[in-house]
Amino acid sequence: TPQHVGVDREPPSSIRHYNHEGYEKCLGGKTVVFVGDSRVRYQFMHLASFLVSKRFMRCQDFHSLKGKSGLLPDPECYLIDHKHHKQMSTESWNSWYKESTAMLESSGENSTKQQDSLCDCYRPQPFKPSQTYENRFIKRSTPHGEVNLIYLQNFENIIKMNSEYPPFLSYFPTSSSSKRCDAGECGQGNRTNAFEGNLNATLENILPLLNATHAFVNLGWDHLYNLKAHSEFSCVISEFVQNHPGIEVNLISHISSNFGRVKRKTPPNGFAKALKCASDGVIDRNGIANNVPTNWYWDNQHVLSIINKEFNHQLIETICPLEN
């Protein structure tokens, strides 16, 4: 994993992780919900991309590690680093919603969809968090059962869900009266919110409706919800899991905005140790992202392909621990 890489070496080949078939076998029959900010979104996008493309994307971080900085990033890198790919301005966010939704779909035999993608998405110009929506739904058919991946945007501990999208309307609505908006067009005036609530309310009211089996959540932007806030919220999760034994909920850490070889505010494993209510349900991403090269990030907060790959190995192995 990256914390063992150093500056110029790849991870040792002896480190064992699931391959694509292992991911599908692990996720088959499960509904995994991500709730969080853009750093959680891009981990979700990376995972959904791996399922549909059956390969881990290789972006500029991977090529620099190989000493091949002149190589172009894989097309899938647009899903996690769209600003650099098209010098994206705020106006083109809605185009990205449309294009990324289409990229996460694939066809199987007899032209049937093997992976479907929905996006209840819209971002205004200028950007206003209260009027920005991004809720994504991935449905994938596998030999091991159906995989459902869901991302719910959470910037300021408020989640808003559209009445024309799951769980309030079927993934494939049969009624011709459905007024479901297309990706990038789901702004105010073109949507009716059937739910609006904080993360606590989302756990209680939305996860059961989504038939969630696993959830990976945080409260939102770290400048608003720091380690202390997440420490307190760990007790909410602990109580929820006790009352809903069929749903595993994991608190997922932020990634420090001090990137590269800069000492981090939260040391590796410090997130889990700082929680008020100790729980096995913790994804501490700081340990993986600790002291990696600066070019493994595409800005001061968002990581590229190598780290997102390790994040998702960690997540999958939380759901389905590797046997010794």
N, C-alpha and C positions, 0 to 999 in steps of 0.2 A: 504494500500500500504506500501512498505518497510519503508518509512520514519516515519510511525506510529508504526512499529513493536517493536522497542526497541531491546533488546538483546535476550530475550528468548520467546517472544510471537509471535503467528501467527497474521496476519491481522484480524481486527474485522470482524465478519460474516456479519455485516450490510453493508459493502462495496459492491456495486453492480457492476458486470461486465457481459459482454456477455458470454454465454456458446458456445459450438461448433456450434450448430445450428444458434446462433446469429451471430457468425463470418461468417458462410457461407452466411447467408441472407444479411449481410452487404457487403460482398465482391462479391456477385453474380453479374455478368454483368460488373465487373470492371477490369481494368488492373492497378496494383499497382507496381511502379518501385522504387527500392532502389538503390541508387548510393552512394558508400562510401568505407571505409576501412574495416578491418576485424571485427571491432566492429559492423558495420552495417551488414556485412555478417552474423554474428552469430544471430543477431536479426531476419534476414530474414530466416535463417535455422530453428530457433525455431518456427517461425510462420508456415512455410511450414510443419514442423514435426507435429505440433498440428492439422493441417488440415488433414493430412494423417492418423495419429494414433488416432485422436479423443480424445486425453487426453494430459494434460500438463506433459511433462517429469519431473521426480523427480531425481535430481542429488545429489551429496554428500552434497551440501548446504542444501537441504530440509531435508535429513536424520539427519544432525547435528542439525538442528533446533528442530527436534523431539526427540533428544537424542538417535538416533539409528545410530550412526556413522559406525557401522559394516555392515549395509546393503549395497548391491551393487547398484550402480546407474542404472537407466533404460538404456536399450540398446540405446535409442534415444539420450542419452547424448553424444554419440560418434559424433554427428553432431555439437556440440558446444564446446566440450572439447576432441578433438581427440588426442592431445598430451599426455594426462595422460592415456587415455584408452590403447594406444598401444606404449607408450614411443616413439612417432613418431619423426623421423628424417626428414630432408629436402627431402631425397630420397623417402620417402613414401608418400609425399604430393599427387603425382599422383595416388597412390592407394586409398587415401582418396577421391579424386575427383570421382573416379569410384564407390566406395562403397557408398558414401553419395548420389550420384545421384540415385543409385538403391534403397536406403532406402526411398527416397522421392516419390516413385511410389507406386501405389496400384491398385488392380483390383476390379471392380464392378460386377454387375450381368452379366451372360453369358460370363465370362472371359474378358469382355471389361475393358479397363483401366479407372478407375475413376480419377486417378491423374497421369499425365505424368511429367517426369523430364528430362531436357537436361542440359548439362554443357559444355560450350566452355572453357575448362580449361587445364592449363599446368603450371608447375613450374620447372625451371631448377635447377640443382645442380652445383655450388653453387647458392643460391638465387640471382636473378637479377630482380628488380622491372620492368625494361623496357621490360623484356622477360617473364614476368609472366602474365597469363591470367586467369580470372575467371568471366565468364558471365553465369548466370543461368536463366533458364526459366521453370516455373511451370505452368501447365495447369490442372485445376480441374473442373470436371462436378458436378454440384449441382442442386437441385430442383429449385434454385433461379437464375440460369444462370451460365455461365462459369466464373470461377475465373482464372485470369492470374496474377502470381507473377513473377517479374523479378528482378534479382540482377546484377548490373554492377560494376565491381571492379574499384575503384578509390583510388590509393595510393598517386599519385603525380600530381593531377589535369590533368590526361590524361586517356581517355577511348578509348579502341580499340575494334572494333567489327568485327567479322568474316563474310565473304561473304556467308558462307554456313549455317549460323544460322539466326534466326529472328533478325531484320525485313527484311533482304535482301533475305531470302529464307523461304518458308513456314515452320511452325513448323513440319508438316508431309510432307516432299518433295515427290512429285509424280514421279519425273524424276529419272530414273535409273542412270543418269549421275551425280547425286549428289556425291560429294566427302567430305561429312561432316565427320570431325574427331570425334573420340570417346572421352569421358571424360578422361582427363589425357594425351591425345596424341595431343593436339592442339597447339604445339609449333611452333617456326619459322621453315619453310621448310615444314610444314604440314598445313598451313593456308594462306589465303589471306585476309588482313584487308580491308574491304570495307569502314570503317570509323575509323578515328583517330582524336580526338579533345579534348579540355578541357571541363569542366562542362558546360560552357556557350554554346558552340557549340553543346553539347549533348542535352541540353534542346531544342534548336532551331531546330535541325536536326533529332534527334533520337526519342524524346518523341512523336511527331506527327506520325512518322512511326510506332511506337509500339501501337498506339491507346491508349496511356496512359490516364487514368482518374485521377490518383493521383501519386505523386512522393515525395519521402523522400530522401533528398540529402545532402551531404557535400563535401567539396573541397578535402579531403584526409587526410593524416597523420597530426596530430595536431602540431607536431614540425615544420612542413612546413607551415601550414595554421592555424594561431592562431585565437583568438576571433576577432581581428581587421579585419583580412582578410574575415571572415564570415560576419562581420558587413557590410563591403563594398559590399559583394556579395548579401546581402539581398535586395539591390536596383535592382540588375539584376533580381532576382526572382520576385520582385514587378512589374517590367516592363513586364517580360515574362507573368505573370498571366493576366495582363491587356490586352495583345495582344492575349492570348490564354484562353479565359474564360471557355473552356471545360476541362481544365487541372488544377487541384489543386496541387501546389508545396509547400512542407514544407521543411524548413531548419532544419536538424536534428543535434543536438549538439554532440560533442564528450563526452566521459566519462573520467573524470579526472584519470590520472594514479596514483594519490595519493589515495590509497584505504583504506578501513577500517575506523576507527574512527579518521581520520586525516583531519584537516581542508582543504577544497578544494580550489583550485585557483578560481573557478567560483562558487559563492554561488547559492543556489536554486533560479530559475527564473532569475538569473543574465544574462544568455545567451540571453533570449528574450529581456530583458531590455537594453542590450548593443548594439542591432542591430541598424544600422543607419536608415534603413527604417522599421518602425514599421509595423508589419504584424501579422495577426492571424495564419499564416502558419508557426508555429514554434513547433518543438518537442524538448523540453528541458529535456534531460535525466539525467542531473546532480541532479535535485531535487529528483528523485526517488532513485538514487544511493548514495545519501548523507548519510554518517555516518553509513553505514550498516556494519555488521561483516566482517572481512577480509576473512573468509572462504566462503563467497558468491562470491568470485572471484577465478579463477583458476590460474591467474598470476597477474601481477600488472596492467593489463589493461582490461582483459576480464572477464565478469561476467558469472555466471552459470544459473541455471534454474529459481530461484526465481525472480531475477531482469529482466531477459529476458521476463518472463511472464508478469511482470508489464509494461515493455516497450511496449509490444504488446497490452496489454489492453489500454494503453494510445494512441497508434497509431490507433487502431480500433475505439476507442471512439472519435478520431479526425475526422475520416471519417464519422462515424455514431454516433453522440452524443446521449447519453442516455437520455430518457425522464424522467422528474421529476415525 
